[in-house]
């Protein structure tokens, strides 16, 4: 298979995992995983909250009462 074909094989993933393990060490990887998970969770919550805000803005506004006619007003 030629280089640059865009296909990621299991060997590529294994080599990448080994390099990450060697660079960061086994003690730091769980901490990084928790941080990454927390970041994804906050991103998901932010997107969900933004969607709810957009839904509330898209709801039709309450209709205003028509203006009162001159004969409906009290005259002095």
N, C-alpha and C positions, 0 to 999 in steps of 0.2 A: 504494500500500500504506500503510495507516495506521501511525502511529508506535506502538510498543509491541506489535507483533504477535508478537514473539518470534523472528522470522526474521532470521538473520544473512546478509547478502548479501556477495558478493566486494568490493563497495565499502566496506562497513563494515570488513572485514578490512584492506583497503588503507589506509584512513584511520587505523585503529588502528596499523598498522605504521609509517606516516609519523610519527605523533605520538610513538611510542616511539623512533624513530630520531632525531627532533629533540630529545627530552628527554635521552636517554642518550648519544647520539653514536655514530658508527660504531666507535670504538676500544673502547668499553666493552661493546658488544653481544656479541662472542664470549666475553668473560669471564663475562658473565651467563648465556649459554647453557651454558657448561661447568659453572657452579655449579648451574644448574637440573638439568642431566643427572646430576650427581653426587648431588644431593639425591634425585632419583627413584630412582637406583640403590641408594642407602642405604636408602630406604624399601622398595624391592622386596626387598632382602636381609634387612631386619628382619622383613618379613612372612613371608618364606620360612623364616627361622630360627624365628620364633614358631610357624609351622605344624609344623615338625619337633619342637619341644618339646611341642606339644599332642599329636602323634601318639605320642610316647614315653609321655606320661602316660596316654593312652587304652589303651595296651597292657595286657593282663591281667597282674596281679601274679603272681609265682611262687607256687605253692601251698605252704603250710607242711606239714610232716610232722605227722601226728596225734600227740597226746600219748602217751607210753609208758604202758602199763598197769602196775599195781603189780607184777605177777608178772615183768615184763621188767626191773625194776630189781634191782640187786644188793642183797642184804640183808646186814646185818651181824650 
